[in-house]
Amino acid sequence: MAGTARVGSGTSAPSACGGGCSHCALREGCDETEAAGAWRGSRFAVAAAAYFLVPVVLAGAGVALGGTAVGQSIGAAAGLGIGMVACAWAARRRRSREEAAWQRG
């Protein structure tokens, strides 16, 4: 019976060797440690930049549309909040897709 390899935070996949990858001395060259659909390189950089910049851009748009000083403050807070919620939703959706891919095998 194959063990469970822990990959990332909270995902697991069957391991061919039967051990936990976090404790394996051979994990550098092992295919078991690579998550299905894991973002690397430019895809990861673009995603990280988007998760940071979307709330900042929406906060800036809230300031631009605010008009008065109080309106600008409210617009900035609302834009930042909406951007953070949208990015959190997108990250959770992506994570659930990764977990579904692990479950399928």
C-alpha positions as CSV (number, residue, x, y, z in Angstrom):
1,M,0.0,0.0,0.0
2,A,1.4,3.4,-1.0
3,G,2.0,6.1,1.5
4,T,0.9,9.7,1.3
5,A,3.3,12.4,0.2
6,R,2.6,15.9,1.4
7,V,3.0,18.6,-1.2
8,G,2.3,22.2,-0.5
9,S,0.0,23.2,2.3
10,G,-2.7,20.6,2.8
11,T,-2.6,18.6,-0.5
12,S,-1.6,15.0,-0.7
13,A,-1.0,12.5,-3.4
14,P,-0.1,8.8,-3.4
15,S,3.6,8.3,-3.3
16,A,5.2,5.6,-5.3
17,C,8.0,5.1,-2.8
18,G,5.6,5.0,0.2
19,G,7.4,7.7,2.2
20,G,6.8,11.4,3.0
21,C,8.5,13.7,0.6
22,S,9.2,16.3,3.2
23,H,11.5,13.8,5.0
24,C,13.1,12.3,1.9
25,A,16.8,12.9,1.2
26,L,16.2,12.3,-2.5
27,R,13.5,14.9,-3.0
28,E,15.6,17.1,-5.3
29,G,15.4,14.6,-8.2
30,C,12.1,13.0,-7.3
31,D,9.0,13.5,-9.5
32,E,6.7,12.9,-6.6
33,T,7.4,16.3,-5.1
34,E,6.1,18.2,-8.2
35,A,2.5,19.2,-7.8
36,A,0.3,18.7,-10.9
37,G,-0.2,22.0,-12.5
38,A,2.3,23.8,-10.2
39,W,3.2,27.3,-11.3
40,R,6.9,27.9,-11.9
41,G,8.9,30.6,-13.5
42,S,7.1,33.3,-15.4
43,R,3.6,31.9,-14.6
44,F,4.4,32.1,-10.9
45,A,5.8,35.7,-11.3
46,V,2.8,36.9,-13.2
47,A,0.4,35.4,-10.7
48,A,2.2,36.9,-7.7
49,A,2.3,40.3,-9.4
50,A,-1.4,40.1,-10.1
51,Y,-2.3,39.1,-6.6
52,F,-0.4,42.1,-5.4
53,L,-1.2,44.7,-8.1
54,V,-5.0,44.0,-8.5
55,P,-5.9,45.4,-5.0
56,V,-3.4,48.3,-5.4
57,V,-4.9,49.3,-8.8
58,L,-8.4,49.0,-7.5
59,A,-7.5,51.2,-4.5
60,G,-6.0,53.7,-6.9
61,A,-9.2,53.6,-9.0
62,G,-11.2,54.2,-5.8
63,V,-9.1,57.3,-5.0
64,A,-9.5,58.6,-8.6
65,L,-13.3,58.2,-8.5
66,G,-13.7,59.5,-4.9
67,G,-13.9,63.2,-5.5
68,T,-13.6,64.7,-2.1
69,A,-11.0,63.7,0.5
70,V,-13.5,61.6,2.4
71,G,-14.7,60.1,-0.8
72,Q,-11.2,59.3,-1.8
73,S,-10.5,57.6,1.5
74,I,-13.7,55.5,1.2
75,G,-13.0,54.7,-2.4
76,A,-9.4,53.6,-1.6
77,A,-10.6,51.4,1.2
78,A,-13.4,49.9,-0.9
79,G,-11.2,49.3,-3.9
80,L,-8.5,47.7,-1.7
81,G,-11.1,45.5,0.0
82,I,-12.7,44.4,-3.3
83,G,-9.3,43.7,-4.8
84,M,-8.3,41.6,-1.8
85,V,-11.5,39.6,-1.8
86,A,-11.3,39.0,-5.6
87,C,-7.7,37.8,-5.3
88,A,-8.5,35.6,-2.3
89,W,-11.4,34.1,-4.2
90,A,-9.1,33.5,-7.3
91,A,-6.4,31.8,-5.2
92,R,-8.9,29.5,-3.4
93,R,-10.5,28.6,-6.7
94,R,-7.0,27.7,-8.2
95,R,-6.2,25.8,-5.1
96,S,-9.4,23.7,-5.2
97,R,-8.6,22.9,-8.8
98,E,-5.2,21.7,-7.9
99,E,-6.6,19.5,-5.1
100,A,-9.2,18.1,-7.5
101,A,-6.4,17.2,-9.9
102,W,-4.5,15.4,-7.1
103,Q,-7.7,13.5,-6.2
104,R,-8.1,12.3,-9.8
105,G,-4.7,11.0,-9.8
